[in-house]
Amino acid sequence: MGARVLVAKPGLDGHDRGAKIVARALRDAGFEVVFTGIRQRVADIVATAVQEDVAVVGLSILSGAHIALTGRTVEALRAAGADDIAVVVGGSIPAADVRRLCEAGATAVYPTGTPLDDIVADIRKLTADRED
């Protein structure tokens, strides 16, 4: 089995189709995927990431709060001593916000329409040292 990846839907966003598609693509590529479901608090996402010993947290955000939620997640992981967990972000992300997300601590950003093969390849690179 491949590395563990947490796919999370932070905040009040109730749309999870894209997150489920990405989770399935990662699972089909051999990753062990943990899916939190919708409307998750950052503290709960971080607690799950630590408990499940994941290599990557993938945030799926459509609500427009992507910069704040990403920054809060990265800071909470650091506070939990889990700053070795990469944070990637996908969803309705304007091109102008990609740099700001990276500055907030995102390792990678996947705007709507990013090919699934690209996401899988990137996650494979990010987790290469944690593969079983």
N, C-alpha and C positions, 0 to 999 in steps of 0.2 A: 504494500500500500504506500502511496505517496505521502508527502507532507500534509499536515493539517491546515486547513484554511477556514476561517470564520467569515461567513457572509452575513452582514448585519444591516438592518434598516433603522437608523437612528431617527429620533424626532417624531413628529406627528404625521409624516408621510405614510399613507395607507396603500400605496401602489407597490406591489412586489413582483410583478411579472418579469421585469428585467433581471432582478436579483435571482429569481428562481431559474431563469434561463442560464445565467452565468454559473450558478451553483451546479446545475446539471452538467454543463460543459466541463467544468472543473472535475466533477465526479467521474464523468465519462473518460476524462484524460488520466485518471488514476489517483487524483487527490482525495483525501478524506475531508469531506466538507461538513461543517456544522453551520446550520442556518438558524438564525435567531427568531425569524418572523418579524412582523411589522411593529412599529411604534415602540422601539427599544430606547431606554435611557442609556446615556454614555457609560455611566457607572456599571450598569448591568452587562453591557457589551464587553467592557474591560474585564470584569469579573469572569465572564464566560471564557474570554480569550486566554486568561491566565489559567483557569481551571482545566481547560481543554488542551493546553500546551500547544497552541497554534503557532505557525510560523508567520502567517499573514492574516490581517483583518481587512476585509473588503467592505467598505461602506458604500451602500447604494442609496443615493440621495436625489430625490426629484423635487424637493420642497423649496429650493432656493437658499437653504441655510447651510450649504455645503462647506463654506469656509469656516464658519463658527463651529460646526459639528466636527469637522476634521481636526481643527486645532484643539478642541476640548478632548477628543479621543486620544490624540498624540500625547497631550499633557497628562491625561489620566493614566495612560500606559507607562509613561516615565515615572509618575508618582508611585505606581505599583511595582516598580523595578522591572518592568517588562519592555524596556525600550529597544530590545532586540527583535520585537515583533514589528514587521513592516506594516504600514497602513497604506492601502490603495483605495482610490475613490472612483466611483462610476456613477453615471446618471446624467441628468440634465445640467451639464456643466458648460457654461459659455467659454469660448476659447480665451477670452480675456482673463478668466479666473484660474486657468491652469497654473500659471506661474505663482499666483497667490496661494494656491493649494499646496504646491511644493514648498513654498516658504513656510507654510503652516505645519509642515512635517510629512506630507504625503510622499510616498516613494514613487508612485505612478498615478496617473489620472486617465480615466477612460470615459470620454464623453459618449453620449448616446450615439449609436452607430458604429462604435469600435468593433471590428471583426472579432468574433469569439476566439479564433485561432491566435490572434495577436495577444489577447488577454491570457490565454492558456500558456503561450510561449513565455510571456513576461513573468507569470507566476512561477513557471518551472525554473526560470533563471534565479528568481528571488529565493527560491526554496532549495536550490541545488545542494546546499550544504546540510540540509535537514531531512533529506530523503532517507527513508528506512532501507 
